[in-house]
Amino acid sequence: MCTTPRIEFTIPSSDIELAAKRDAAVVMTAAALSAENFEKPNPLSALNENEKRFRKIMTQNIRHLKEAGVRLAVGSDTMPGAGVLAEIDFLKDTNVFSNLELLKMWSETTPKLIFPQRKTGALQDGYEANFLVLEGNPIQDFINVKRISMRVKQGDRL
């Protein structure tokens, strides 16, 4: 009988504590899930046992990072076409974050981490005028992040 070794992906609490102590930022990705799952999101009941185990471990890691106060950002290292929206959908499905927390990670923390010298991620005087106009309030219904009615980059409507 051939058995596949079980690999654990739990982040040790000592690493989480060190990340929080050093004010390290963790860019969350769920790239180990296939791009096919991102393109056609499956309800948890439709996932195979490995995917269910992966999601459970990822959710646990994310919850521990958040509880420790680690700065969390959103990234993507999935195949072309899946992008960061698939990562946001994955994070939403973990039920670890409120809609507001997801929006702040995505629109404030992440751009400030990527572009530390630029004034991005806020609607304030002197900041870059890069923003989206949505058809509804994503804090009330997160699906509104996909309902974009206008895009503005550096003050120009796209």
DSSP file (Angstrom, degrees, kcal/mol; ACC not computed):
  #  RESIDUE AA STRUCTURE BP1 BP2  ACC     N-H-->O    O-->H-N    N-H-->O    O-->H-N    TCO  KAPPA ALPHA  PHI   PSI    X-CA   Y-CA   Z-CA
    1    1 A M              0   0    0      0, 0.0     2,-0.5     0, 0.0     0, 0.0   0.000 360.0 360.0 360.0 129.2    0.0    0.0    0.0
    2    2 A C        -     0   0    0      2,-0.0     2,-0.4     0, 0.0     0, 0.0  -0.837 360.0-169.0 -98.7 127.8    1.4    3.4   -1.0
    3    3 A T        -     0   0    0     -2,-0.5     3,-0.0     3,-0.0     0, 0.0  -0.945  19.2-130.7-118.3 140.2    0.6    6.3    1.2
    4    4 A T        -     0   0    0     -2,-0.4     2,-0.0     1,-0.1    -2,-0.0  -0.727  32.8-112.9 -84.5 130.3    1.2    9.9    0.5
    5    5 A P        -     0   0    0      0, 0.0     2,-0.6     0, 0.0    -1,-0.1  -0.376  28.9-121.8 -62.8 140.5    3.0   11.7    3.2
    6    6 A R        -     0   0    0     -2,-0.0     2,-0.5    -3,-0.0    -3,-0.0  -0.740  25.5-157.2 -86.1 124.5    0.9   14.3    4.9
    7    7 A I        -     0   0    0     -2,-0.6     2,-0.4     2,-0.0    -1,-0.0  -0.886   4.4-147.1-105.5 129.0    2.4   17.8    4.7
    8    8 A E        -     0   0    0     -2,-0.5    -2,-0.0     1,-0.1     0, 0.0  -0.769  14.6-175.6 -95.6 140.0    1.4   20.4    7.3
    9    9 A F        +     0   0    0     -2,-0.4     2,-0.3     2,-0.1    -1,-0.1   0.065  35.3 136.0-120.0  21.5    1.3   24.0    6.3
   10   10 A T        -     0   0    0      1,-0.1    48,-0.1    50,-0.0    -2,-0.1  -0.558  56.4-126.1 -74.2 131.0    0.5   25.5    9.6
   11   11 A I        -     0   0    0     -2,-0.3    -1,-0.1     1,-0.1     5,-0.1  -0.651  30.6-113.7 -76.9 125.1    2.6   28.6   10.4
   12   12 A P    >>  -     0   0    0      0, 0.0     4,-1.8     0, 0.0     3,-0.8  -0.309  16.9-126.9 -59.6 141.0    4.3   28.1   13.7
   13   13 A S  H 3> S+     0   0    0      1,-0.3     4,-2.7     2,-0.2     5,-0.2   0.819 109.8  61.1 -60.3 -30.4    3.0   30.5   16.4
   14   14 A S  H 3> S+     0   0    0      1,-0.2     4,-2.0     2,-0.2    -1,-0.3   0.880 104.9  47.8 -64.6 -35.8    6.6   31.6   17.1
   15   15 A D  H <> S+     0   0    0     -3,-0.8     4,-2.4     2,-0.2    -2,-0.2   0.885 111.8  49.7 -69.8 -39.1    6.9   32.8   13.4
   16   16 A I  H  X S+     0   0    0     -4,-1.8     4,-2.3     2,-0.2    -2,-0.2   0.925 111.5  48.6 -64.9 -44.4    3.6   34.7   13.7
   17   17 A E  H  X S+     0   0    0     -4,-2.7     4,-2.5     1,-0.2    -2,-0.2   0.899 111.8  49.5 -62.4 -40.9    4.7   36.3   17.0
   18   18 A L  H  X S+     0   0    0     -4,-2.0     4,-2.4     2,-0.2     6,-0.2   0.903 109.4  51.8 -65.7 -41.2    8.0   37.4   15.4
   19   19 A A  H  <>S+     0   0    0     -4,-2.4     5,-2.7     1,-0.2     4,-0.3   0.917 112.6  45.6 -61.0 -43.3    6.2   38.8   12.3
   20   20 A A  H ><5S+     0   0    0     -4,-2.3     3,-1.1     3,-0.2    -2,-0.2   0.916 112.3  50.9 -65.8 -42.7    4.0   40.9   14.6
   21   21 A K  H 3<5S+     0   0    0     -4,-2.5    -2,-0.2     1,-0.3    -1,-0.2   0.880 114.5  43.1 -63.0 -39.2    6.9   42.0   16.7
   22   22 A R  T 3<5S-     0   0    0     -4,-2.4    -1,-0.3    -5,-0.2    -2,-0.2   0.375 109.5-122.2 -88.7   4.3    8.9   43.1   13.7
   23   23 A D  T < 5 +     0   0    0     -3,-1.1    -3,-0.2    -4,-0.3     2,-0.1   0.862  50.9 171.4  54.4  38.9    5.9   44.7   12.1
   24   24 A A      < -     0   0    0     -5,-2.7    47,-1.0    -6,-0.2     2,-0.4  -0.469  28.6-131.1 -74.6 149.6    6.4   42.5    9.0
   25   25 A A  E     -a   71   0A   0     -2,-0.1     2,-0.5    45,-0.1    47,-0.2  -0.854  13.3-152.9-101.4 139.9    3.7   42.5    6.4
   26   26 A V  E     -a   72   0A   0     45,-2.8    47,-2.7    -2,-0.4     2,-0.7  -0.961   4.9-149.9-113.5 123.7    2.4   39.2    5.1
   27   27 A V  E     -a   73   0A   0     -2,-0.5     2,-0.4    45,-0.2    47,-0.2  -0.838  20.0-142.9 -93.2 115.0    1.0   39.1    1.6
   28   28 A M  E     +a   74   0A   0     45,-2.9    47,-2.1    -2,-0.7     2,-0.3  -0.634  27.7 165.3 -85.8 132.0   -1.7   36.5    1.5
   29   29 A T        -     0   0    0     -2,-0.4     3,-0.1    45,-0.1    47,-0.1  -0.966  29.2-159.9-137.0 155.2   -2.1   34.3   -1.6
   30   30 A A    >   +     0   0    0     -2,-0.3     3,-1.9    45,-0.2    -2,-0.0  -0.199  43.2 138.1-123.9  39.2   -4.0   31.1   -2.1
   31   31 A A  T 3   +     0   0    0      1,-0.3    48,-0.1    47,-0.1    -1,-0.1   0.669  55.2  76.8 -65.8 -17.9   -2.1   30.0   -5.2
   32   32 A A  T 3  S+     0   0    0     -3,-0.1    -1,-0.3     2,-0.1     2,-0.2   0.746  80.9  82.9 -67.3 -20.0   -1.9   26.4   -4.1
   33   33 A L  S <  S-     0   0    0     -3,-1.9    -3,-0.1     1,-0.1     5,-0.0  -0.602  98.5-100.5 -76.7 147.2   -5.6   26.1   -5.1
   34   34 A S    >>  -     0   0    0     -2,-0.2     4,-1.2     1,-0.1     3,-0.6  -0.300  18.2-122.3 -70.0 152.4   -5.9   25.5   -8.8
   35   35 A A  H 3> S+     0   0    0      1,-0.2     4,-2.5     2,-0.2     5,-0.2   0.813 112.8  65.3 -60.7 -29.8   -6.7   28.3  -11.2
   36   36 A E  H 3> S+     0   0    0      1,-0.2     4,-2.0     2,-0.2    -1,-0.2   0.899  99.1  50.8 -60.8 -39.8   -9.7   26.2  -12.2
   37   37 A N  H <4 S+     0   0    0     -3,-0.6    -1,-0.2     1,-0.2     5,-0.2   0.843 110.8  49.6 -66.7 -31.9  -11.2   26.5   -8.8
   38   38 A F  H  < S+     0   0    0     -4,-1.2    -2,-0.2     1,-0.2    -1,-0.2   0.895 111.0  48.1 -72.4 -39.4  -10.7   30.3   -9.0
   39   39 A E  H  < S+     0   0    0     -4,-2.5    -2,-0.2     1,-0.3    -1,-0.2   0.852 127.0  27.1 -70.3 -32.8  -12.4   30.6  -12.4
   40   40 A K  S  < S-     0   0    0     -4,-2.0    -1,-0.3    -5,-0.2    -2,-0.1  -0.710  88.9-148.9-128.7  79.2  -15.3   28.4  -11.2
   41   41 A P        -     0   0    0      0, 0.0    -3,-0.1     0, 0.0    -4,-0.1  -0.220  14.0-150.7 -54.6 132.3  -15.6   28.9   -7.5
   42   42 A N        -     0   0    0     -5,-0.2     5,-0.1     2,-0.0     2,-0.1  -0.802  17.6-111.5-103.8 143.6  -17.0   25.8   -5.9
   43   43 A P    >   -     0   0    0      0, 0.0     3,-2.3     0, 0.0     4,-0.5  -0.425  39.5-106.8 -64.1 153.5  -19.0   25.6   -2.8
   44   44 A L  G >  S+     0   0    0      1,-0.3     3,-1.4     2,-0.2     8,-0.1   0.830 120.0  62.3 -53.1 -34.2  -17.1   24.0    0.0
   45   45 A S  G 3  S+     0   0    0      1,-0.3    -1,-0.3     7,-0.0     7,-0.0   0.745 100.1  54.3 -65.2 -22.7  -19.2   20.8   -0.3
   46   46 A A  G <  S+     0   0    0     -3,-2.3    -1,-0.3     2,-0.0    -2,-0.2   0.508  88.3 101.2 -89.5  -4.7  -17.9   20.4   -3.9
   47   47 A L  S <  S-     0   0    0     -3,-1.4     2,-0.1    -4,-0.5    -3,-0.0  -0.482  74.9-117.0 -81.0 150.1  -14.2   20.4   -3.0
   48   48 A N     >  -     0   0    0     -2,-0.2     4,-2.4     1,-0.1     5,-0.2  -0.308  36.2 -96.9 -77.4 171.9  -12.2   17.3   -2.7
   49   49 A E  H  > S+     0   0    0      1,-0.2     4,-2.4     2,-0.2     5,-0.2   0.864 123.0  52.1 -61.1 -39.6  -10.7   16.3    0.7
   50   50 A N  H  > S+     0   0    0      2,-0.2     4,-2.7     1,-0.2    -1,-0.2   0.918 111.0  47.7 -63.5 -42.5   -7.3   17.9    0.0
   51   51 A E  H  > S+     0   0    0      2,-0.2     4,-2.7     1,-0.2    -2,-0.2   0.899 111.5  50.6 -65.4 -40.1   -8.8   21.2   -1.0
   52   52 A K  H  X S+     0   0    0     -4,-2.4     4,-2.1     2,-0.2    -2,-0.2   0.921 112.5  46.7 -62.4 -43.5  -11.0   21.1    2.1
   53   53 A R  H  X S+     0   0    0     -4,-2.4     4,-2.4     2,-0.2     5,-0.2   0.915 112.3  50.8 -64.3 -43.3   -7.9   20.4    4.3
   54   54 A F  H  X S+     0   0    0     -4,-2.7     4,-2.9     1,-0.2     5,-0.2   0.937 111.2  47.6 -59.4 -48.4   -6.0   23.2    2.5
   55   55 A R  H  X S+     0   0    0     -4,-2.7     4,-2.5     1,-0.2    -1,-0.2   0.880 111.2  51.5 -62.7 -38.4   -8.7   25.7    3.0
   56   56 A K  H  X S+     0   0    0     -4,-2.1     4,-2.1    -5,-0.2    -1,-0.2   0.927 113.2  44.1 -64.7 -44.6   -9.0   24.8    6.7
   57   57 A I  H  X S+     0   0    0     -4,-2.4     4,-2.7     2,-0.2    -2,-0.2   0.920 114.1  49.9 -66.9 -44.2   -5.3   25.2    7.3
   58   58 A M  H  X S+     0   0    0     -4,-2.9     4,-2.8     1,-0.2     5,-0.2   0.919 111.0  49.6 -60.6 -43.7   -5.2   28.4    5.3
   59   59 A T  H  X S+     0   0    0     -4,-2.5     4,-2.6    -5,-0.2    -1,-0.2   0.912 111.1  49.6 -62.2 -42.6   -8.1   29.8    7.3
   60   60 A Q  H  X S+     0   0    0     -4,-2.1     4,-2.4     2,-0.2    -2,-0.2   0.931 112.1  47.8 -61.9 -46.0   -6.5   28.9   10.6
   61   61 A N  H  X S+     0   0    0     -4,-2.7     4,-2.5     1,-0.2    -2,-0.2   0.929 113.0  48.2 -60.1 -46.3   -3.2   30.5    9.5
   62   62 A I  H  X S+     0   0    0     -4,-2.8     4,-2.6     1,-0.2    -2,-0.2   0.913 110.9  50.5 -62.8 -43.9   -5.0   33.7    8.4
   63   63 A R  H  X S+     0   0    0     -4,-2.6     4,-2.7    -5,-0.2    -1,-0.2   0.920 111.6  48.2 -60.5 -44.2   -7.0   33.9   11.6
   64   64 A H  H  X S+     0   0    0     -4,-2.4     4,-1.7     2,-0.2    -2,-0.2   0.895 111.4  50.1 -65.3 -40.1   -3.8   33.5   13.8
   65   65 A L  H  X>S+     0   0    0     -4,-2.5     5,-2.2     2,-0.2     4,-0.5   0.934 113.3  46.2 -62.2 -45.7   -2.0   36.2   11.8
   66   66 A K  H ><5S+     0   0    0     -4,-2.6     3,-1.5     1,-0.2    -2,-0.2   0.939 111.4  50.8 -62.3 -47.6   -4.9   38.6   12.2
   67   67 A E  H 3<5S+     0   0    0     -4,-2.7    -1,-0.2     1,-0.3    -2,-0.2   0.811 107.9  54.1 -62.3 -30.1   -5.3   37.9   15.9
   68   68 A A  H 3<5S-     0   0    0     -4,-1.7    -1,-0.3    -5,-0.2    -2,-0.2   0.578 116.8-114.2 -80.8  -9.0   -1.6   38.5   16.4
   69   69 A G  T <<5 +     0   0    0     -3,-1.5     2,-0.2    -4,-0.5    -3,-0.2   0.709  55.9 163.2  84.8  20.4   -1.8   41.9   14.7
   70   70 A V      < -     0   0    0     -5,-2.2     2,-0.3    -6,-0.2    -1,-0.2  -0.530  46.8-109.8 -71.7 136.9    0.3   41.1   11.7
   71   71 A R  E     -a   25   0A   0    -47,-1.0   -45,-2.8    -2,-0.2     2,-0.4  -0.543  39.9-158.1 -67.6 126.3   -0.1   43.5    8.8
   72   72 A L  E     +a   26   0A   0     -2,-0.3     2,-0.3   -47,-0.2   -45,-0.2  -0.919  14.5 178.4-116.4 134.2   -1.9   41.7    6.1
   73   73 A A  E     -a   27   0A   0    -47,-2.7   -45,-2.9    -2,-0.4     2,-0.5  -0.813  26.6-116.4-126.0 167.2   -2.0   42.5    2.4
   74   74 A V  E     +a   28   0A   0     31,-0.5     2,-0.3    -2,-0.3   -45,-0.1  -0.896  39.7 156.1-110.6 132.5   -3.5   40.9   -0.6
   75   75 A G        -     0   0    0    -47,-2.1     2,-0.4    -2,-0.5   -45,-0.2  -0.855  26.5-139.1-142.2 178.6   -1.5   39.4   -3.5
   76   76 A S        +     0   0    0     -2,-0.3     8,-0.1   -47,-0.1   -47,-0.1  -0.985  25.0 164.3-146.4 132.9   -1.8   36.9   -6.3
   77   77 A D        +     0   0    0     -2,-0.4     2,-0.1     6,-0.1    -1,-0.1  -0.078  47.2 123.1-132.3  33.6    0.6   34.4   -7.7
   78   78 A T  S    S-     0   0    0      1,-0.2     3,-0.1   -44,-0.0   -47,-0.1  -0.258  73.3 -72.2 -84.9 177.4   -2.1   32.4   -9.5
   79   79 A M    >>  -     0   0    0      1,-0.2     3,-1.9   -48,-0.1     4,-0.6  -0.306  69.5 -75.1 -67.2 155.1   -2.1   31.6  -13.2
   80   80 A P  T 34 S+     0   0    0      0, 0.0    -1,-0.2     0, 0.0    -3,-0.0  -0.188 119.0  32.0 -52.8 140.4   -2.9   34.5  -15.6
   81   81 A G  T 34 S+     0   0    0     -3,-0.1    -2,-0.1   -42,-0.0     0, 0.0   0.021 102.0  77.2 102.0 -27.9   -6.6   35.4  -15.6
   82   82 A A  T <> S+     0   0    0     -3,-1.9     4,-0.9     3,-0.1     3,-0.2   0.952  71.1 161.2 -81.4 -51.6   -7.3   34.5  -12.0
   83   83 A G  H >X  -     0   0    0     -4,-0.6     4,-0.9     1,-0.2     3,-0.7   0.119  57.6 -48.9  65.0-174.5   -5.8   37.6  -10.5
   84   84 A V  H 3> S+     0   0    0      1,-0.2     4,-2.5     2,-0.2    -1,-0.2   0.745 125.2  69.5 -71.9 -24.8   -6.2   39.3   -7.1
   85   85 A L  H 3> S+     0   0    0      1,-0.2     4,-2.5     2,-0.2    -1,-0.2   0.878  97.6  53.1 -62.0 -36.0  -10.0   39.2   -7.2
   86   86 A A  H <X S+     0   0    0     -4,-0.9     4,-2.2    -3,-0.7    -1,-0.2   0.877 108.3  50.4 -64.6 -36.6   -9.9   35.4   -6.8
   87   87 A E  H  X S+     0   0    0     -4,-0.9     4,-2.7     2,-0.2    -2,-0.2   0.914 109.8  49.8 -66.4 -42.3   -7.7   35.9   -3.8
   88   88 A I  H  X S+     0   0    0     -4,-2.5     4,-2.7     2,-0.2    -2,-0.2   0.915 110.0  51.0 -61.9 -43.2  -10.2   38.4   -2.3
   89   89 A D  H  X S+     0   0    0     -4,-2.5     4,-2.1     2,-0.2    -1,-0.2   0.912 110.4  49.6 -59.9 -42.2  -13.0   35.9   -3.0
   90   90 A F  H  X S+     0   0    0     -4,-2.2     4,-0.8     2,-0.2    -2,-0.2   0.938 112.1  47.1 -61.8 -47.0  -11.0   33.2   -1.2
   91   91 A L  H >X>S+     0   0    0     -4,-2.7     5,-0.7     1,-0.2     3,-0.6   0.879 110.3  53.2 -63.6 -38.1  -10.3   35.5    1.8
   92   92 A K  H ><5S+     0   0    0     -4,-2.7     3,-1.4     1,-0.2    -1,-0.2   0.914 105.3  55.3 -61.1 -42.2  -14.0   36.4    1.9
   93   93 A D  H 3<5S+     0   0    0     -4,-2.1    -1,-0.2     1,-0.3    -2,-0.2   0.687  95.0  67.2 -66.9 -18.5  -14.9   32.8    2.0
   94   94 A T  H <<5S-     0   0    0     -4,-0.8    -1,-0.3    -3,-0.6    -2,-0.2   0.742  93.2-143.4 -72.8 -20.5  -12.8   32.2    5.1
   95   95 A N  T <<5 +     0   0    0     -3,-1.4    -3,-0.1    -4,-0.5    -2,-0.1   0.744  67.9 117.1  61.3  25.1  -15.1   34.4    7.2
   96   96 A V      < +     0   0    0     -5,-0.7     2,-0.3     1,-0.1    -4,-0.1   0.773  67.9  48.9 -86.8 -30.3  -12.1   35.8    9.0
   97   97 A F  S    S-     0   0    0     -6,-0.5    -2,-0.1    -5,-0.1     2,-0.1  -0.827  76.5-127.2-116.8 147.8  -12.6   39.4    7.9
   98   98 A S     >  -     0   0    0     -2,-0.3     4,-2.3     1,-0.1     5,-0.2  -0.400  39.1-103.8 -75.9 166.3  -15.4   41.8    7.7
   99   99 A N  H  > S+     0   0    0     40,-0.3     4,-2.4     1,-0.2     5,-0.2   0.906 124.0  52.0 -58.2 -41.5  -16.2   43.5    4.4
  100  100 A L  H  > S+     0   0    0      1,-0.2     4,-2.5     2,-0.2    -1,-0.2   0.913 107.8  50.8 -63.4 -43.0  -14.6   46.7    5.7
  101  101 A E  H  > S+     0   0    0      1,-0.2     4,-2.3     2,-0.2    -1,-0.2   0.910 110.9  49.1 -62.3 -41.8  -11.4   44.8    6.8
  102  102 A L  H  X S+     0   0    0     -4,-2.3     4,-2.4     2,-0.2    -2,-0.2   0.928 111.5  49.3 -62.6 -44.6  -11.1   43.2    3.3
  103  103 A L  H  X S+     0   0    0     -4,-2.4     4,-3.1     1,-0.2     5,-0.3   0.908 111.3  48.9 -61.9 -42.3  -11.6   46.6    1.6
  104  104 A K  H  X>S+     0   0    0     -4,-2.5     5,-2.3     2,-0.2     4,-2.1   0.907 112.3  48.3 -65.5 -41.9   -9.0   48.2    3.8
  105  105 A M  I  <>S+     0   0    0     -4,-2.3     5,-2.4     3,-0.2   -31,-0.5   0.930 118.5  41.1 -60.3 -44.2   -6.4   45.4    3.1
  106  106 A W  I  <5S+     0   0    0     -4,-2.4    -2,-0.2    -5,-0.2    -1,-0.2   0.886 127.2  27.9 -74.4 -41.7   -7.1   45.6   -0.6
  107  107 A S  I  <5S+     0   0    0     -4,-3.1    -3,-0.2    -5,-0.2    -2,-0.2   0.633 134.2  19.4-102.6 -14.7   -7.3   49.3   -1.1
  108  108 A E  I  X5S+     0   0    0     -4,-2.1     4,-2.0    -5,-0.3     5,-0.2   0.731 123.5  40.0-117.1 -61.6   -5.1   50.8    1.6
  109  109 A T  I  ><S+     0   0    0     -5,-2.3     4,-1.9     1,-0.2     5,-0.2   0.930 116.4  48.9 -60.7 -48.6   -2.6   48.3    3.1
  110  110 A T  H  ><S+     0   0    0     -5,-2.4     4,-2.5    -6,-0.3     5,-0.2   0.939 112.9  44.5 -62.9 -50.5   -1.6   46.6   -0.1
  111  111 A P  H  > S+     0   0    0      0, 0.0     4,-3.0     0, 0.0    -1,-0.2   0.887 113.2  52.0 -63.2 -35.5   -0.9   49.7   -2.2
  112  112 A K  H  < S+     0   0    0     -4,-2.0    -2,-0.2     1,-0.2    -3,-0.1   0.855 111.7  47.4 -66.8 -32.7    1.0   51.3    0.7
  113  113 A L  H  < S+     0   0    0     -4,-1.9    -1,-0.2    -5,-0.2    -3,-0.2   0.903 117.0  41.8 -71.7 -42.5    3.1   48.2    0.9
  114  114 A I  H  < S+     0   0    0     -4,-2.5    -2,-0.2     1,-0.3    -1,-0.1   0.885 129.1  28.4 -72.3 -39.5    3.7   48.0   -2.8
  115  115 A F    ><  +     0   0    0     -4,-3.0     3,-1.3    -5,-0.2    -1,-0.3  -0.614  67.9 163.8-123.3  70.1    4.3   51.7   -3.2
  116  116 A P  T 3  S+     0   0    0      0, 0.0    -1,-0.1     0, 0.0    -2,-0.1   0.757  77.3  49.8 -64.1 -24.1    5.7   53.0    0.1
  117  117 A Q  T 3  S+     0   0    0      2,-0.1     2,-0.2     0, 0.0    -5,-0.1   0.594  99.8  80.0 -89.4 -11.1    7.0   56.3   -1.4
  118  118 A R  S <  S-     0   0    0     -3,-1.3     2,-1.2    -7,-0.2    -3,-0.1  -0.644  82.5-121.7 -98.8 154.4    3.8   57.2   -3.2
  119  119 A K        +     0   0    0     -2,-0.2     9,-3.0     7,-0.2     2,-0.3  -0.757  61.7 135.0 -93.0  90.8    0.7   58.7   -1.7
  120  120 A T        +     0   0    0     -2,-1.2     3,-0.1    -5,-0.2     9,-0.1  -0.824  35.1  51.2-130.3 168.3   -1.9   56.0   -2.5
  121  121 A G  S    S+     0   0    0     -2,-0.3     2,-0.3     9,-0.2    -1,-0.1   0.668  93.1  78.3  81.1  17.3   -4.7   54.2   -0.8
  122  122 A A  S    S-     0   0    0      6,-0.2     2,-1.1    -3,-0.1    -1,-0.2  -0.992  73.4-128.9-153.6 149.5   -6.6   57.2    0.5
  123  123 A L        +     0   0    0     -2,-0.3     2,-0.3    -3,-0.1     6,-0.1  -0.736  66.1 123.6 -98.0  83.2   -9.0   59.9   -0.7
  124  124 A Q  S >  S-     0   0    0     -2,-1.1     3,-2.0     4,-0.2    -2,-0.1  -0.945  70.9 -80.2-140.0 157.4   -7.1   62.8    0.6
  125  125 A D  T 3  S+     0   0    0     -2,-0.3     3,-0.1     1,-0.3    -2,-0.0  -0.338 117.3  21.1 -56.1 136.2   -5.5   66.0   -0.7
  126  126 A G  T 3  S+     0   0    0      1,-0.3    -1,-0.3    -3,-0.0     2,-0.2   0.328  98.1 117.3  86.6  -7.7   -2.2   65.4   -2.2
  127  127 A Y  S <  S-     0   0    0     -3,-2.0    -1,-0.3     1,-0.1    -7,-0.2  -0.598  77.0 -89.9 -91.0 155.1   -2.9   61.7   -2.8
  128  128 A E        -     0   0    0     -9,-3.0     2,-1.5    -2,-0.2    -6,-0.2  -0.343  34.3-126.1 -61.2 140.6   -3.0   60.1   -6.3
  129  129 A A        +     0   0    0     -6,-0.1    26,-2.6    -9,-0.1     2,-0.5  -0.558  60.0 136.3 -91.7  71.9   -6.5   60.1   -7.8
  130  130 A N        +     0   0    0     -2,-1.5     2,-0.3    23,-0.2    23,-0.2  -0.970  27.0 125.4-118.0 114.0   -6.7   56.4   -8.5
  131  131 A F  E     -B  152   0B   0     21,-2.2    21,-2.8    -2,-0.5     2,-0.4  -0.987  48.5-123.7-161.1 167.3  -10.1   54.9   -7.6
  132  132 A L  E     -B  151   0B   0     -2,-0.3     2,-0.6    19,-0.2    19,-0.2  -0.911  15.9-142.3-115.8 146.1  -13.1   53.0   -8.7
  133  133 A V  E     -B  150   0B   0     17,-3.0    16,-3.2    -2,-0.4    17,-1.5  -0.956  24.5-157.8-106.2 122.8  -16.7   54.1   -8.5
  134  134 A L  E     -B  148   0B   0     -2,-0.6    14,-0.2    14,-0.2    11,-0.1  -0.655  23.5-127.5-101.7 156.6  -18.9   51.1   -7.5
  135  135 A E  S    S+     0   0    0     12,-2.6     2,-0.3     9,-0.4    13,-0.1   0.667  90.3  10.4 -75.7 -16.7  -22.6   50.7   -8.1
  136  136 A G  S    S-     0   0    0     11,-0.3    11,-0.1     8,-0.3    -2,-0.1  -0.939  93.3 -75.8-153.8 173.8  -23.3   49.9   -4.5
  137  137 A N    >>  -     0   0    0     -2,-0.3     4,-2.2     1,-0.2     3,-0.6  -0.657  31.0-161.4 -80.4 113.6  -21.7   49.9   -1.0
  138  138 A P  T 34 S+     0   0    0      0, 0.0    -1,-0.2     0, 0.0     7,-0.1   0.662  88.7  64.9 -72.2 -14.2  -19.3   46.9   -0.7
  139  139 A I  T 34 S+     0   0    0      1,-0.1   -40,-0.3     2,-0.1     3,-0.2   0.865 110.4  37.6 -72.5 -34.6  -19.4   47.2    3.1
  140  140 A Q  T <4 S+     0   0    0     -3,-0.6     2,-0.4     1,-0.3    -1,-0.1   0.893 139.3  10.9 -80.0 -42.8  -23.1   46.2    2.9
  141  141 A D    ><  -     0   0    0     -4,-2.2     3,-2.2     1,-0.1    -1,-0.3  -0.902  66.1-157.2-141.7 107.9  -22.8   43.7    0.1
  142  142 A F  G >  S+     0   0    0     -2,-0.4     3,-2.2     1,-0.3     4,-0.2   0.715  85.3  77.8 -63.1 -21.9  -19.3   42.7   -0.9
  143  143 A I  G >  S+     0   0    0      1,-0.3     3,-1.9     2,-0.2    -1,-0.3   0.731  76.5  79.2 -59.1 -19.6  -20.4   41.6   -4.4
  144  144 A N  G X  S+     0   0    0     -3,-2.2     3,-1.3     1,-0.3    -9,-0.4   0.684  73.0  75.4 -64.4 -17.5  -20.4   45.3   -5.2
  145  145 A V  G <  S+     0   0    0     -3,-2.2    -1,-0.3     1,-0.3    -2,-0.2   0.744  97.5  49.2 -64.2 -19.2  -16.6   45.2   -5.6
  146  146 A K  G <  S+     0   0    0     -3,-1.9     2,-0.9    -4,-0.2    -1,-0.3   0.466  93.4  80.6 -95.2  -3.9  -17.4   43.5   -8.9
  147  147 A R    <   +     0   0    0     -3,-1.3   -12,-2.6    -4,-0.2     2,-0.5  -0.659  63.2 173.1-105.8  75.9  -19.9   46.2  -10.0
  148  148 A I  E     +B  134   0B   0     -2,-0.9   -14,-0.2   -14,-0.2     3,-0.1  -0.729  16.5 173.7 -90.6 124.7  -17.6   48.9  -11.3
  149  149 A S  E     +     0   0B   0    -16,-3.2     2,-0.3    -2,-0.5   -15,-0.2   0.655  69.8  12.2-102.5 -20.0  -19.3   51.9  -12.9
  150  150 A M  E     -B  133   0B   0    -17,-1.5   -17,-3.0     2,-0.0     2,-0.4  -0.977  57.9-155.4-157.5 144.1  -16.2   54.1  -13.4
  151  151 A R  E     -B  132   0B   0     -2,-0.3     7,-2.9   -19,-0.2     2,-0.4  -0.971  10.5-171.1-119.9 135.6  -12.4   53.8  -13.2
  152  152 A V  E     -BC 131 157B   0    -21,-2.8   -21,-2.2    -2,-0.4     2,-0.4  -0.994   3.1-177.6-128.3 127.8  -10.1   56.8  -12.5
  153  153 A K  E >  S- C   0 156B   0      3,-2.7     3,-2.3    -2,-0.4   -23,-0.2  -0.990  75.0 -16.3-128.3 124.5   -6.4   56.6  -12.8
  154  154 A Q  T 3  S-     0   0    0     -2,-0.4   -24,-0.2     1,-0.3    -1,-0.1   0.849 129.1 -53.7  49.1  40.0   -4.2   59.6  -12.0
  155  155 A G  T 3  S+     0   0    0    -26,-2.6     2,-0.5     1,-0.2    -1,-0.3   0.348 115.1 114.2  83.6  -5.9   -7.3   61.8  -12.3
  156  156 A D  E <   -C  153   0B   0     -3,-2.3    -3,-2.7   -27,-0.2     2,-0.3  -0.846  67.2-125.6-103.3 133.0   -8.2   60.6  -15.7
  157  157 A R  E      C  152   0B   0     -2,-0.5    -5,-0.2    -5,-0.2    -7,-0.0  -0.565 360.0 360.0 -72.4 132.0  -11.4   58.7  -16.3
  158  158 A L              0   0    0     -7,-2.9    -1,-0.1    -2,-0.3    -6,-0.1   0.428 360.0 360.0 -95.8 360.0  -10.7   55.4  -18.1
